[in-house]
């Protein structure tokens, strides 16, 4: 097997990495500059994302943040620093970490390209059974989520893992009415209805969609993929990775119509580098099979996790499967989420239990 990761597919790269000897504790010549450039690229990406977020309508918040991996500028000079001050995700999906504790690096699940089309086809068939809402109803999504951030702790770069928390979102089908309960934003909840205090009215986009917007999208996989590539052009580390991430966003805090939901998986099957991971765990501790793709620039693998039997979407996580770089260890979970409830209710702030 060719041990040069740059000439291999993502699946082969991961398998080869497990066969290579572990890296030395001291970074070899030139690696400090590599990490400096890598961190600078992340900073620039975060700045672009922050600028775009400030300029875009409030409806963007309906999508759970997927790459909330912020990097302060000071980290550039400390890319080889040790890991400190991080909390830990347990296998049960609970945050058991304490300040000053080491970050948990889990074993990286083996990836394969075998069986990917068949798995996505099965998921597509299951997705076609999702019931569509009626006019006047609201989409309700309850999830568990947590994200990690690189930060400076004392004079060293470290990994700060946020507390796993429950998030509840209600959204009208046209996207003009909504409510959010998230302890990291406002524990008492806040309105997402429009116009906002500044008089802004949201314009639905692929990155901040309403149900009505999604209902108008093409369900032809080739045309849909072309649209996704066009709307994500120039974003992320590569067009293929950004397209995969864009589809993943729609699986989380949105409610695609049944035909589109099914088409999303047929579209994902056309993206190069998509693999299957036999075992992955969501934020609630549920094990499942994952459809995944490796971002070879960052070394992070995005995993969409599905129930093995029903093929229901369980959640998503991002795992660092590249080399240890002194700040992020191989196997570190950078973000994790679990969809606990996805339903249609008759009124804002109403839960499925109350509606039942």
Secondary structure, 3 states (H helix, E strand, C coil): CCCCHHHCCHHHHHHHHHHCCCCCCCCCCCHHHHHHHHHHHHHHHHHHHHHHHHHCCHHHHHCCCCCCCCCCHHHHHHCCCCCCCCCCECCCCCECCCCCCCCCECCCCCEECCCHHHHHHHHHHHHCCCCCCCCCCEEEEEEEEEEEEEEEECCEEEEEECCCEEEEEEEECCCCCEEEEECCCEEEEEECCCCCCCCCCCCCCCCCCCHHHHHCCCCCHHHHHHHHHHHCCCCCCCHHHHHHHHHHHHHCCCCCCHHHHHHHHHHHCCCCCEEEEEEEECCCCCEEEEEEEEECCCCEEEEEEECCCCCCEEEEEEEECCCCCCCCCCCEEEEEEEEEEEEEECCCCCCHHHHC
